[in-house]
């Protein structure tokens, strides 16, 4: 009975894998055809003569290199800014004693519950007022703001596992708060 269940499970997973992979295969197959082959009598057939120059044409005529560089620049900037701000906030929440510690953590957790789509119009109006429409900085700031709560949540678990004895020893040795954060 157990072998039958495993067989059915693997069969189900194989079917799901085929449904997931087929669009990628279809996309690759169509990217190697010319227009006549795509709209011809057998659009689902393999390309008769693969047109590898389609990729070169898209890269040069479509400015894909510029778009790729913009995507990488925006992604890397957003990640660096998010990690920097979230790690400082998490360090302050977990390692420093201050009155509004719980309030700040609560506000950050409320950020997890705000749907992205509910703030798109106010964000657009705000970026319009400060002339950041069609500027990469608006995307970097938006990605950073939306990713801060989850990044703080992930880092909270990490910072709570660090032993306090190391910090106490560093304070005894004369280490400042800023230096402790960087170490």
C-alpha positions in Angstrom: 0.0 0.0 0.0 2.8 2.4 0.9 4.5 1.8 -2.5 1.3 2.7 -4.3 1.0 5.9 -2.3 4.5 6.9 -3.1 4.0 6.0 -6.8 0.8 8.2 -6.9 2.7 11.0 -5.1 5.6 10.9 -7.5 3.2 10.7 -10.5 1.3 13.8 -9.2 4.6 15.7 -8.7 5.8 14.7 -12.2 2.6 16.1 -13.7 2.9 19.3 -11.7 6.6 19.6 -12.9 5.5 19.2 -16.5 2.9 21.9 -16.1 5.5 24.2 -14.6 8.3 23.5 -17.1 6.2 23.4 -20.3 5.8 27.2 -20.6 9.6 27.6 -20.4 10.1 25.0 -23.1 7.4 26.6 -25.3 9.1 30.0 -24.8 12.5 28.7 -25.8 11.0 26.9 -28.8 9.2 30.0 -30.1 12.2 32.2 -29.5 14.2 30.1 -32.0 11.5 30.5 -34.8 10.9 33.2 -37.3 7.5 34.8 -37.8 6.5 32.5 -40.6 7.1 29.4 -38.6 5.2 30.7 -35.6 2.1 31.6 -37.6 2.5 28.8 -40.1 0.5 25.5 -40.3 2.4 23.8 -37.4 3.1 26.3 -34.7 3.8 23.6 -32.1 6.5 21.9 -34.1 10.2 22.2 -33.3 12.0 25.0 -35.3 13.2 23.7 -38.7 16.2 26.0 -38.8 16.8 27.5 -35.3 17.3 31.3 -35.5 19.9 32.0 -32.8 20.3 35.4 -34.2 17.0 36.3 -32.7 18.7 36.6 -29.3 21.4 39.0 -30.8 18.7 41.1 -32.5 16.7 41.4 -29.2 19.9 42.3 -27.3 20.9 45.0 -29.7 17.6 46.4 -31.1 15.7 46.0 -27.9 18.3 47.6 -25.6 18.0 44.6 -23.3 21.5 45.4 -21.9 20.3 48.8 -20.7 17.2 47.3 -19.1 19.3 44.5 -17.5 21.8 47.0 -16.0 18.9 49.1 -14.6 17.3 46.0 -13.0 20.6 44.9 -11.5 21.4 48.5 -10.2 17.9 48.9 -8.7 18.0 45.4 -7.1 21.5 45.8 -5.6 20.8 49.3 -4.3 17.5 48.2 -2.7 19.0 45.2 -1.1 22.0 47.1 0.4 19.7 49.9 1.7 17.2 47.5 3.1 19.8 45.4 4.9 21.6 48.5 6.3 18.5 50.1 7.7 16.9 46.9 8.9 20.1 45.7 10.7 20.5 49.1 12.5 16.8 49.0 13.5 17.0 45.4 14.7 20.2 46.1 16.6 18.5 49.0 18.4 15.3 47.0 19.2 17.1 43.8 20.4 20.2 45.2 22.1 19.4 48.7 23.4 17.1 49.5 26.3 14.8 52.5 25.6 11.2 53.4 26.3 9.6 53.0 22.9 11.3 49.8 22.0 8.0 47.8 21.9 6.1 50.6 20.1 8.7 50.7 17.3 8.7 47.0 17.0 4.9 47.0 16.9 4.9 49.7 14.2 7.3 47.7 12.1 5.1 44.6 12.5 2.0 46.7 11.4 4.0 47.3 8.2 3.7 43.6 7.4 0.0 43.9 7.4 -0.3 46.8 4.9 -1.1 45.6 1.4 1.2 46.9 -1.2 -1.6 48.0 -3.5 -3.3 50.2 -0.9 -0.3 52.6 -0.9 0.4 52.8 -4.6 -1.7 56.0 -5.2 -0.3 57.9 -2.2 3.2 56.9 -3.2 2.6 58.1 -6.7 1.3 61.4 -5.5 4.2 61.8 -3.1 6.8 61.0 -5.8 5.0 63.4 -8.2 5.3 66.2 -5.7 9.1 65.6 -5.2 9.7 65.1 -9.0 10.8 61.4 -8.6 8.5 60.0 -11.3 10.4 58.1 -13.9 13.5 58.1 -11.6 15.1 54.9 -10.4 15.4 56.3 -6.8 11.6 56.1 -6.5 11.7 52.3 -7.2 14.7 51.8 -4.8 12.9 53.7 -2.0 9.6 51.8 -2.6 11.3 48.4 -2.6 13.2 49.3 0.5 10.1 50.5 2.4 8.1 47.4 1.5 10.9 45.0 2.4 12.0 46.5 5.7 9.4 44.8 8.0 10.1 41.3 6.8 13.8 41.9 6.9 13.6 43.2 10.5 11.5 40.0 11.3 14.2 37.8 9.9 17.0 39.7 11.6 15.2 39.7 15.0 15.6 35.9 15.2 19.3 36.2 14.4 20.0 39.0 16.9 18.2 37.3 19.7 20.5 34.2 19.4 23.6 36.3 19.9 25.0 35.9 23.4 24.8 39.0 25.6 28.0 38.1 27.3 30.0 39.1 24.2 28.5 42.6 24.3 29.1 42.9 28.0 32.7 42.0 27.6 33.0 44.5 24.8 31.5 47.2 27.0 33.9 46.4 29.8 36.8 46.7 27.3 35.5 50.2 26.3 33.7 49.4 23.0 31.1 52.0 22.0 27.6 51.1 20.7 28.5 52.0 17.2 31.6 49.8 17.2 29.5 47.0 18.7 27.0 47.2 15.9 29.8 47.1 13.3 31.5 44.1 14.9 
